[in-house]
């Protein structure tokens, strides 16, 4: 039988909202329509995305490799606290919860994305305008030392017990959304590398882009 104990309590993390950032910036993309005033609006691709990565890891402070292997296995099977959405008919809450991971490595990473769906905007971006689309999310960082007790059974039937210690860490994101803001080109910061669009035939200039 094996067990793992975290020094930091998940319930305390939840009650104190510890490690939670409700406005974590995942990244941004600039778009520009450099057509002259009175020219055509421009549209952009349908599938531009901003990517982010959820990570969970276990590290051991012990020198024996057997302990490391067992502790990693126990930690991932027992679950490492990570941010999750809890939804009911009357409530939406973001909190840490144990998340099991099936891996033999000391870490797991999962890349996800939020789509900007730029092309869904009927009006497009007006001439001499720039649009900044930014993706944000609620992020949670859980970090804690741990102790583990491992009972191992040998091929000859004998068992032995040893202890291990180390640290777990998770960085997870929920509720990723994207929002866009349009401004005159002259207000776009220097040093940006904006994407250029495709002229929208028959488009009219006066429609504001909202993304």
N, C-alpha and C positions, 0 to 999 in steps of 0.2 A: 504494500500500500504506500502511496506517495501523497505528499501534500505541499502546497506552496502558500506562503503568507506574505502579503504586501505591507510594508511599513506605513505607507500612506493609505488611508481608508477611502474607498470610492465614495461612500456616503458623505464623507466630509467634503470631498471635491464637489459633489453635487450641491450640498447645502450652501457652500461658499461660492459656487460658480467658479471654482478655481481653474485657471488655465483656459478659460473660455473667452474667445474674442468674437463678438457678434458681427463684426465688420471686417473680417480678414480679407485682404486684397489678394485675389488669385492671379491677376494680370489684366492687361488692357491691350486694345488694338485701336489705332487711329485710321480713319478713312478721310479722303479728301476729294472734293469735286472742284477742280481748277478751271472749269469752263468759265468763260467771261460772263459778266452780269447780263441777264436776259437769255442766256443759253439754256441747255437742257439739264434737267435733273439727272442724277446718276444712281444706278443700283449696284449692288454688290452680290457676292456669292451667297448661296443659300446655307452653306454648311461651315462657316468659319467657327472655330471652337477655341476655347481657352482651357488648357489642361492643368490638372492638379493631382497630387499623389497622397494617398493615405498610407501611413507607414506604422509598423509595429515591430519592436525589436526586444531581444533579451540578451543581456551580457552577464557573464559570470566573473566573479572576483576570485574564484578558486583556480588553482593551477592544474588540477587533474581533469583530463579531457572527458573522462567518463561522467563526472559530475555535470560538466557543461552540457553534454548531450542529453542526459536525463532531465536536467532542469529546464532546458529549452522545450523538450517534449511535454513536460508537465505544465509549464506555463501556457503553451499554446493550446493544450487540451483543456485546461481549467478555464482559460479565457483571460484576455488582457483587457482592462477597461479602455473603452474607446467611445467617442461621442456618437449618439444615436438619436433618432427621432422617435418620440413616443406620442402616438396620435390616438385619440378617442373621438367619439361623436361631439364631445363638448370641450375638449382640451387638446392643445398641441404643446408638447414640452420637449426641450432638447436637454439631454442629460447623458452622463456616462453610464455605460452598461458593459457587462462582460461579453466579449466577442471571441468566440472560438475560431482558431485558424488551423488549417491542416497543412503543416509544413514541417520539413526536417531541417530547415535552415534556421539560423539565429535571427532572421528578420523576414518580414513580408512587406511588399509594397504593391499597391494597386492604383493604377492610374485611371482617373475618370475625367470627364470633360463637361463643360457647360456650353451649349450652342448659342450663338448670337442671332441666328435666323435673320440675318440682315435683309435678305431678299424678300421677306414677307411684308416689308413696308411698301405700301402702294406708291407713295409720293416720291420716295428716294431722297437723296441729299441735294439741296439746292446748289446752284452755281456759287463759286467763291465761298464755300462753306466747308468746315471740317467737323467730323463727328468722332467723339471719343467713346468707345464702348468698354466698360469695365465690369469684370466679374468679381463678385464678392460672395462670401459664405460665412457660416458660423464655424469656427475652428475650436478644437479642444486638444490640449496637450496634457497628457497624464504621464507623470514620471515618478517612479518609486523604487527604493531598494526592496529586495525580497529575500526571504529565507526559504529554503526547500529541504524537506526531509525525504530521502529516497530509500525505499526498501527493495533491494534487488535479489533475485533468486538465480543461483548459479545452475549450471547443467547437472551438477551432482546432487541437486536438491537442497543444498545449504543456502541460507539467506544472510545478507549483511545489510546494515543500515549505515548511511553516511549523510552528511549535511552539506548543503551548498548555499552560496549567497551571491547576490549580484544585483542587477538593476533591470527594470523594464521601462519602456517608453513607447508611447503611442502619440501620433499626430494625425487627427482625423477631421474630416469636414462633412458638414451637412447643410442642406438648404442653399445650395449654390444657385445664384441668379445673376443675370446680366442686365445692365441698364446702359442707355446711350444718351449722350448729350451733344447737341449740335451748336456750333458757334461760327462766327466769321473766321476765315482763314488767318486773318491778321492776329487773332487771339490765340492761335495754336502755338504752343511753346517751341522754341528753337531746338533742333536736334532730334525731332521725331522722324520716324520713317513710315509715313502713312501709305496705306493701300489706295490705289486709284480704281475708280469704278467704270462702268459701262454706261454710255449715254442711253437714257430712257426715251425712246422715240415717242413723240406726242406728249411728253411730260410737261407739266406746268411747274413753274418755279416756286410758287408761294406755299407749297405744302411743307410743313415742318417734319423732320425725321425724328422718330421717337424710339425705334429699335424694338 
